[in-house]
Amino acid sequence: MTNFRHSPSTSLGDTGPRVSRIGLGAMGMSGMYGAADDRESTATLHAAIDAGINLVDTGDFYGAGHNELLIGKAIAERAREDVVLSVKFGALRGPDGSFAGFDGRPAAVRNSLTYSLTRLGVDHIDIYRPARLDPEVPIEDTVGAIADLVEAGYVRHIGLSEVGADTLRRAAAVHPIVDLQIEYSLLSRGIEDEILPVARELGVGITAYGVLSRGLLSDTFRAGAPTDATDFRTHSPRFQGENLTRNLRLVEALAEIAAAKGVSVAQLAIAWALHRGEDIVPVIGARSRTRLTETLDALRIALTERELTAIESATPAAAVAGERYAPAQMAALDSER
């Protein structure tokens, strides 16, 4: 049985599994943020599971399959019921690492699942979701294909990623959706206007990624911008020039609040997200045991209404400089339309 001795748990949406209050995002373990260490990544995965974190999020395109192989090798040593695997599919990539759109056709859904099951070494995926909306394929067709896989026993639950309120409604009319994975942080609060209310109306949980704004809401970049060419943040608008300078002013304001409370900026940002509701599960991309420990300690932070107000006042939405993705990637987000 999963051990939640260190990590509390919550239900993922009205129809989803019981998951740890914080999930582990594995993308950074496959080079998206620069070079990664497989040995440390594996140790971090084991430490997370030992601490009661059972929700592990990946994508079949992370490292062109490397991420699934890494996770599969690690969880082979664990009881299958101790891990809730959340897998994104559909992103098309070229041999140079470039992205070439998304494929949500039913045939592609089945094909992608087959490869993921093999790389992960499991007989089912707990939550399966398209990475983005395929503009050429009705969401009903994509979700319907996953629903067939649920009926066949290869998938337990259906999730979505970065879709808008209308798409979420249409998908939920086909099959119960347990969660919407979407960026949500002090610096990215757009879901609060329409998407979050609709998700709550439909009983859909939120698995929030980017809670630390890819490291911006931490001490990592207070000394300067990322320089590793393999780190996609080197091309992210929020990390460029004057945008970074302006955004770091917000981080400095948060740092003062964090220091007064005796916590790190990252822990304060995670604690804020946890306080937004039991239906919001932050997915944190810790790729070292040190970062994992910092993340777990955020679970112990209690924030008063006055502190929450101060935190949000320090990071007003209008003050955030730069979009969360480069223009081509923003154009692929149904959630931003």
N, C-alpha and C positions, 0 to 999 in steps of 0.2 A: 504493500500500500504506500502511496506517495506520502512523504514526510513533510508536513507543513509546520514543523516545530519552529523553524526560523522565519519562514515566509508565510504570511496569512494568505487566504485564498478567496476567490469570488467566483460567481457563475458568469460565464461569458455569454451575455445576452440571455434571453428568456429560454432558449432551446439548446444552448451550448454546454460544453463540459465545464467541470470545476477546474479552474486554473489558478496558478500562483498570482498574487497581487501585482507582481512585476514579471514581465517576460524577458527572455534573453534573445536579442537580435544578433544573428551570426554573420551578417553581411561583411563586417569588417575583418572577419577571420579569413577572407579570401581576397585580400588585396585592394578593396575599393577605397581604403583610406591609407594607401601605401603598403609597404611590405608587412607581412604578418608572419607569425611563428606558429607552425602547426602544433608543435609540442605544447607551447603555452596555451594555444587555443583549446586543445584537447583537455588540458588540465583545468581550464576555466569552465568548460562544459561540465566536467565531472563535479567541480566545486559548486557550480550552480545547482545541479540536480541534488547534490548532498544537502544543500541549504534549503531545499524545498521548492526551487524554481522549476516548474515542470513544463512551462510553455516555451518552446524553442522555435524561433522563426527563421526561415530560410527562403531561398528562391532558386529554382533550377538553373538560373542564368548567373548566379553569383559565382564568379570564377569559372564560368563555363562548366559547371558540374562539380568543381572542386569542393564547394561548400557542402553539398549533399554527401559527397564521399567522406569528408572529414567528420561530419555529424554521424553518418552511418557507422563508421568505425568506432566512434566514441560510445554510441548508445548500444552497440552490440554487446557491450559488457554490462548493460543495465537491464532491469526488468522493463519490458515494453510499456507496461501500464504506468511507469514512472515518468514518461515523457509524452507531452501533447505536441505533436509535430504540426506546425503551420507552414504550408508550402505555397509559394507563388509560382505561377507558370505563365508562359505566353510571350515573354520578351524575346525578340529575335536579335541575334548578335552576329557580327562578322568576325573573321579570324584575326582582325586587327583590334578586336575589343570594342568596336563601334556597335551602337544600337541601331536597329533597322525596323522599328515598329513592333507591333504586337499581333499575335495570331490567336483569336478566340473561337475559331471554327470547331465544331464538335469533334471532327476527326483529329484535330491538333490537340484537343483536350485529352482524348484517350491516349494519343501517342506520348504526350508530355508526361502523363501519369505513369505510363509503363516505365519510362526511363527513370523517373524519380523513385519509384518503388525499388528498382534495381540498385540504383546508387545508394539509397538509404538502407537497403537490406531489410525492408519491412514488408508486411503483407497488406498494410493499409496506411493511409494518410489521415490524420485526425481532422485537420481543417485544410481544405484545398481552395485556392482562390486565383482568379486571373490577376496578373500583376497590374494591368491597366485595362480600360475598356477598349475593345477593338471597334473602331468606328465603322467598319465594314460588316460587322456581325451583330445582329440584335442581341442584347444582353439576355433575352429569354432563351435564345438558342444555346449560348454558352452555359448558362446556369442549368438549363435542361439537360445538357450533356453531363454535367457534374452530378446532377440528380440521378441520372441513370447509373453512375458509378457508385453513388451512395446505396442505391437499391441492390447493386451487385456486391456490396461489401468492401469495395476497395477504398472508399472514402467514408468518413464518419459525419462530417459537417461541411457546410459551404460558407465561405467568407468572400468578401470583396475587398478591393483596394482602390483608393483614390477615385471613387465615383461620387457623383452629385446626388442630391436628394431624389430627383425624378428617377434616375437609374436605379437607385436603391429601392424605391417603391416597386418598380417594374420587376426587379429581380425577386423581391420578397413575395410577389404574387405567384411566382413559379414554384418556389421552394423556400422554407425557412432559412434565413441568413443569420448566422450566429454572431458575426462581427464584421465591422468595417475597419480595415487597416488604413490609417490616414495620418498625415503629419499633424501634430498638435503640440504646441509648446507655448511658452510665454511670448515667443517671437512669431508664432504662426497660429493665430486664433480664429481664422476664417470660418472654421466649422461651426462656431457658436451661433452664427446668424440663422442658418437653415438646416444644414446637414445634421448637426447634433440633435436638434429637436425632433427631426423626422426619425432618426435612428432610435431615439428613446420612445417615440410613439409606436414604432414597429417592434420594439423589444430587441433591437440589435445592439450588441456591445461595441465599444470602440477600443481597438488595440492601437495605441498612439505611438507612432515612431517619430524620430526627430525631436524627442522631448528635450534633448540638450542642444538642439539646432546644430547637429553634427559637430559637437565640441565647442561651439561658440559660447554656449552657456556653461562655461567651466573655466578653469584657469589655463587651459591649453594654449589659447591664442592671444592672451593678454600681452604677450611679448612680441607678437607679430603674426603675419599670414603664413599659411602652409606653403611649402616650397617643393615638395615631392611631386614630380610630374605625374606619377601614377595615382595620386590622391585627387579624387574628383572635385574636392573643395577648391583646388587651384583654379577651377573654371566656374565656381559658384559665385553668383553676383554678390551675395552677402559677405564674401571674403575678399572682395576686390577694392583696392584703393580707399577712396573716401567713404564708401559704404562700410568697410570694415572699421574704419576710424569711428564713424558715427555709432555703429552697433556696439563697439567696445565701450563706449560711454555708458550704454545701458547696462552692460555687464559690470562695469565699475560701480554703478548705483546698486545693483544687486549684491555685489561683493560686500558693500557696507552693511547691508541687512544680514547677509550670511555671517559675517564676522561677529556682529552683535549677538547672533544666536549660537555661535560656536560651531557652524557647519560650513561646508564648501558651497561654492556657487552651484555646482552640479547637483549636490544633495538638495539644495533649496529648490531648484527647478523641478527635480523629480517629486519632491514632497508637494509642491504646488499642484502638479498634475494628479497626484494621488488624491488630493483634496477636492478635485473637480467632480468626483462621484465614483461610487463603487462599480459603475458600468464602464469606467475608463481604466484600461490596463496599460500602463507604460511599457513599451518594449525597448529595452536599453541595450545598446550595442557594446557591451563590455567585452573586450577581447584579451583581457589579462585578469589574473586573480586579484590584483590590486584594485583595478577599476570595479570588479565585481563586489569586493568588500565595501567600497565606497557607496556603491549602488544599494546594497542590502541595508546599510546603515541609514539610508534615507527613509526606510520603512518605520523607523522609530521616531521620526520628527513629527511633532504635533504643531500645527499652525493655528493661531487664533484668527478671528475675523479681521481684527485690526492688522495683523501681520499679512494676511492675504491681500488686504486692500493696499498696504504699503508696497508689497511685491508687484502688484499689477500697476500701481501708480508709477513705479520705477521703470516699467517697460511698456509704455503706451503703444498700442498697435500702430498709430500714425507715425511714430518715431523710428520704426524699423526700416532700415535702408536696404533696398535690393529685393528682388524676388527670391523665392526659395529654391528655384531651379533656373538654369539657363533657358532662353526663349524656346528652343526646340523641345525641351523636356516639359516646359510649362504648357505648350500646345497640346501635349498628349494627356493632360490631366482633365478628365471629365469633371472632377471636383471643382475646377476653377472656371467653369463655363457658366 
